[in-house]
Amino acid sequence: MKEYIKLLKSESVLKRLSIIQLIAYFGAWFSNVAIYTLLLDMKVSAEVVAFVAMLHFLSGVIQAPFSGAIIDSMKPKKLMLILISVEIFATLSLVLINNLSDLYLLYILIFFKMAAASFYFTTEMSLLPKILDGEKLQKANEIHSIIWSLSYTLGMAISGFVVYMLGVKVAFILDAFMFIISFFLLYNLDIKTEFTKRTENLAEMMRDTFRYLKRFPHAIHLMLVHAFVGLTAFDALVALMVDKYYASIIATSLALGLLHSSRALGLVIGPIILGKWINNKRVVYLFVFQALSIWLWAVVMENFYLSLAASLIVGLFTTTLWSYTYTLLQKNIEEKYYGRIVAYNDMLFLSMAAFTSFMIGFLATNDFSLEAIASIMACGFVLGGVYFSWVLKTQNIKDIT
């Protein structure tokens, strides 16, 4: 933890970006709990719950082929301010959702809200390797994932009580207010990085990226490895667990908040424990540990309190696995292609998350138990570990340090 604090003190831009992340992410989870609470209160089907969960990721997938080229041809601060503005508008508009007839409006708002959020994230992750390198970059990615997890923990837990006491509309308004604060913090930040205006059009930049990936296929393999972490898109599964097992013993919003915050607590603790231990060869063990923890969750799923403990264990390995594989990609590509490669990486990751959300709904409506669905997700991580082991043996992958 001391190393993270030291890095933030020495890197003023990273410090301000981290504060913005903390505020924006914290606010975002208010609307997340509110959305799923609203859906369950409206008695929607499992397919609708899964589709909404999928929408959270699908928007980022659709825009990714274009966002990378835009990132590499536009100043990052200007682009990030535009994206936060979109998030403010989309979040405030969620207060218009009242009943089942408004579902299509909900779909549209979630799509634009999450598209802007994904675009912002990709822009920031392509900015970090331009201002940091080596171990500092790894630590910055870990800080980002810890902030995401901490915001997730506090946001989900507090949101559960806010939604329970004050209702979903208050949660949406608080979320938008957080984004407004983030906008002004970013507006007053001086980001000093070299920016070269690209003369190629978007189509040519996309073709150039594919030529680069053809010459250096290790980048594709690293993107696919990182995509396996998208199997942890548990939102739809958790909502269905609450509806099936816990709704009779605890309020829906409270159960959602506690389950998500329990897993997020593990996400916060994970990199603090594993950050110094992890290296290229040990990533395989993380995949295996992640699989075992999900199997454990499947075994104890019917018991709410054991499920809370198991979800914490599930979170322990996810953050380190996410941040390390992301840093590996950043370390092993040329700076010229940061925006585009990171965008395609996020597209694959979000595609996996969207596919996972879709399959949860599909399997649940075809008489698969929730325990069986979780076990299938665990098997995916075993496959990911085998694949990464093969990548290390066949590709020239630079170590982070």
Summary of the structure (lengths in Angstrom):
residues: 401
radius of gyration: 20.1
end to end distance: 18.7
largest distance: 61.0
contacts: 1460
relative contact order: 0.16
helix: 85%
strand: 0%
